[in-house]
Amino acid sequence: MSDLIVYTARKIRTMEPSQPVGQAVAVRDGTILEVGTLESLKPWLERYPHTIDTTFEDKIIMPGFIDPHLHPSMASVILPMQFITALEWKLPWGTSPAVGSREAYLEALGSYASEPNDAPFFTWGYHRDWHGNITRPDIDAICPDRPVIVWHRSFHEVIMNSAALAHFNLQTDAIAAHPQIDLPAGKFFETGLRLAIAALNPVLMSPEHFGLGMARLKQVAHFGGHTLVGDMGIGIFNFDMEWQAACASLDAPDTPFRVHYTPNILALTPTGDFDETRKFVETLPQLNTERLFFSDHVKLFTDGAFFSQLMMVAEPGYLDGHDGEWLMVPENFEAAARLFWHAGYKIHVHCTGDLGLELALDVLEKLQFEKPRVNHRFTIEHLGLSRPEQIRRMKDLGALASVNIYYLHELSDIYAREALGTARAHTMARAGTLSRHGIAFALHSDYTIAPAQPLNSAWVAVNRKNVAGDVVGPEERVSVEQALRAITIDAAYVLGLEHEVGTLQPGKRADFTVLERDPFEVSPEDLRDIKIWGTVFGGVPAPLEND
């Protein structure tokens, strides 16, 4: 048994209402013994050898930040790519400037991709609402010889030039006939993207590419102050390769966070045999390590990507009249949900449009009738578009939500004009309605869909200010406390880990995020600007590298 370490701080915010603040926390062997003051901790200090560490005496200690829906594998594929994005992206190793028009995008693409190199060129961040409709002929005109792969901001689609299609042998009749592939445009989307990924995997999952991505992902997660992240859907590319790479990179003493893995049932069921997938999923906890672990959660899907305007939208539909896409056709979604529900799993459902949400709730209601369950943690992931009555129905059915609040920040202004009209665009990500109905919710990044910065997500939830500087849907704002709960204890609850992390209490893991200012005392406008000193993981300080 190790000696006690007592960390003192200007203030400790426990996120536990029965004891909300303290000035000292006693830790032993990675576990919290007690939070209080040096005086109140005397029963411990008088009995055991101890060290008082004053490193954080002028700082704020909070429970370690949690992002319950982040994709380490997806991020590791994207992070080595050249970012060309509509908005500025701040990364631990530099800043990617904003590129906001079609002309600027094509100029940047041509500049980066024209470097003398025969290797395929990958770029991420394209979005047609800012950059216009860019297709295979547009890229061919800039780069006729080098293979170029343009990965959409949503991650759910790619566009390739002719050289890339030839390089990766993607010009077959079977591919051309796929309903979610437009070969003349070089576009692969939703389920069609899976065929593209299969061809691209030798590059994406190579040690050079994926290894660099994993190293960068570690920086990104620590940079945001995380001590726990949820991989909400391992298996996007190749389960075995993803897991082996994670073990090699993340299951290491220098990784100051843990990863909770939820299997992607759609990606893991290419044959349509969900029962066979269930048998495989049952074996996954045998792989658990100290930092990387599975439990009893699975990931399903209803409709398409929010950033691609492929979510399924009820009347009055999209402004231009186009239709969204199902990721799982309703019959398959219901069959998979029934199988895992009856097996006792906690089900997370990717829902971006209100029709996607309606499908999820219809199925949940059927399943509750067939086999009533309490504390089932059926969680709506993303909650892009919804109607108030659907939120009330979620409450009635016992559903939770994990909200991508960043949709509101980046997309509400342009979607009001180009996609949905003002009313629906301004009420996306209804955190306020969830709060009014007493539904526990988390905030997540779906990284790289949003920056992996929990304080930024909290800032959006509290202020609901978009990129145009407008406050939109002000009735959907939440309090600072609610937003901070959504990145600590309520995020832990969504992952079924509230007994281990999320608040600073005796017996929980000694995982802290250390801040330079108190988020309860700064202006709500300043939440996202609070500097993160670093973290304490398992009782061991882990400062950010730039400090």
HELIX and SHEET records of a PDB file:
HELIX    1   1 LYS A   42  LEU A   45  1                                   4    
HELIX    2   2 PRO A   72  ILE A   78  1                                   7    
HELIX    3   3 ARG A  102  ALA A  113  1                                  12    
HELIX    4   4 ARG A  128  HIS A  131  1                                   4    
HELIX    5   5 ARG A  136  ILE A  142  1                                   7    
HELIX    6   6 SER A  162  HIS A  167  1                                   6    
HELIX    7   7 ASP A  173  ALA A  176  1                                   4    
HELIX    8   8 THR A  191  LEU A  204  1                                  14    
HELIX    9   9 PRO A  207  PHE A  223  1                                  17    
HELIX   10  10 PHE A  239  SER A  249  1                                  11    
HELIX   11  11 PHE A  274  THR A  283  1                                  10    
HELIX   12  12 LEU A  284  LEU A  287  5                                   4    
HELIX   13  13 PRO A  330  HIS A  342  1                                  13    
HELIX   14  14 ASP A  354  GLU A  370  1                                  17    
HELIX   15  15 PRO A  388  LEU A  397  1                                  10    
HELIX   16  16 TYR A  406  GLU A  418  1                                  13    
HELIX   17  17 THR A  422  HIS A  426  1                                   5    
HELIX   18  18 ALA A  431  ARG A  436  1                                   6    
HELIX   19  19 PRO A  454  ASN A  463  1                                  10    
HELIX   20  20 PRO A  474  GLU A  476  5                                   3    
HELIX   21  21 VAL A  480  ARG A  485  1                                   6    
HELIX   22  22 ILE A  489  VAL A  494  1                                   6    
HELIX   23  23 PRO A  524  ASP A  529  5                                   6    
SHEET    1   A 4 THR A  31  GLY A  36  0                                        
SHEET    2   A 4 VAL A  21  ARG A  28 -1                                        
SHEET    3   A 4 LEU A   4  ARG A  13 -1                                        
SHEET    4   A 4 HIS A  50  ASP A  53  1                                        
SHEET    1   B 7 THR A  31  GLY A  36  0                                        
SHEET    2   B 7 VAL A  21  ARG A  28 -1                                        
SHEET    3   B 7 LEU A   4  ARG A  13 -1                                        
SHEET    4   B 7 ILE A  60  PRO A  63  1                                        
SHEET    5   B 7 PHE A 512  LEU A 515 -1                                        
SHEET    6   B 7 ILE A 532  PHE A 537 -1                                        
SHEET    7   B 7 VAL A 540  PRO A 543 -1                                        
SHEET    1   C 4 PHE A  65  LEU A  70  0                                        
SHEET    2   C 4 HIS A 226  ILE A 234  1                                        
SHEET    3   C 4 ARG A 258  PRO A 263  1                                        
SHEET    4   C 4 LEU A 292  PHE A 294  1                                        
SHEET    1   D 6 GLN A  82  PHE A  83  0                                        
SHEET    2   D 6 PHE A 121  TYR A 126  1                                        
SHEET    3   D 6 VAL A 148  HIS A 152  1                                        
SHEET    4   D 6 GLU A 157  MET A 160 -1                                        
SHEET    5   D 6 LYS A 187  PHE A 189 -1                                        
SHEET    6   D 6 ILE A 181  ASP A 182 -1                                        
SHEET    1   E 2 TRP A  89  LEU A  91  0                                        
SHEET    2   E 2 GLY A  94  SER A  96 -1                                        
SHEET    1   F 5 HIS A 297  PHE A 301  0                                        
SHEET    2   F 5 LYS A 346  CYS A 351  1                                        
SHEET    3   F 5 THR A 379  HIS A 382  1                                        
SHEET    4   F 5 LEU A 400  VAL A 403  1                                        
SHEET    5   F 5 PHE A 441  LEU A 443  1                                        
END                                                                             
